[in-house]
Amino acid sequence: MPELPETETIARDLDAALRGATIDAGEIVRADVLRDTTPAALRRAIAGATIRGVHRRAKSIVIDCAPAAPDATIQHLVVTPRFTGALLLTAPRDDRYTCLRFALRDGRTLCYHDVRRLGTVAGHDMRRHAEWQGALGPEPLDPTFTVDALWGSLRGSRQAIKTVLMDQRRLAGVGNIYANEALFRAGLRPTRAARSLRRREADALLRSLREVLAASIALRGTTFRDFQDAYGARGGFAAHLAVYGRADAPCVTCGTVLRATHRLAGRQTVWCPTCQR
């Protein structure tokens, strides 16, 4: 599932390509991916709308629009790709899985493509968008997010550290891949109770989290199978993963065989029993 680096990559691509563009019309091919709107309301809102910009929030891409229709209330399209979703400015390899098409006035087409249709495209008015934003935690790359804020969140939980990191209400954008990687870099065992962390350990965790997220963004995310950027290209960070997907392989630091479990939220957790305490 695309996490912060992958959705950040898509959002940056689209912002550079679409800011100021006008949407002539929208075609709803698979309406089951829509949330908080209807096909008719979405078509009315985006016809003639100007794209003011594109940004990321948590694991979603937000397309900010200025509608042309005076009665249109949708001002934000929130796309959450989940496992197989993709926002593409290039023709998809298999058009059978295209769910939405947005025809731009300059002749280009923006498509939402999703093989399994587990992703969603939500149409938000101002009130609904504020509600959605308010349900999400702070962004780990936000410079105003401090170690004390992270430590306070961790100290208040009996859950495992990794489980807390992946809770979008506590911290937005971090999923299984980067929780595993950040905990390895910080030398912290994922199964430890979050409330057991000392402040210096929380500081190491925040620094490690920011380092691994920034490194992945620089390489345009991690692709194993499905993730692709706005132009259909793959991310390059998979070759740099230290623990995720490497169960039973030797630790890149000490050579100890990496252990794995699915006990935390049913997702694979991988760690080094020597380097992580």
Protein Blocks (a to p, Z undefined) as FASTA:
>chain_A
ZZfklmmmmmmmmmmmmgopacfbdcdfblmlpghiafklmmmmmgopacfbdcdehjbc
cdddddfblkbcbfbdcddfklmgccdfbdcfblklpfbdcddfkopacddddfklpacc
ddddfklmmmmmmmpccdfklmklcfklmmmmmmmpcbdfklmmmmmkloghiafklmmm
mmmmnopafkbcfklpcfklmmmmmmmmmmmmmmmmmnnpaafklpccfkopacfklmmp
fkgopghiacfklopacdddfklgoiacdddfklpZZ
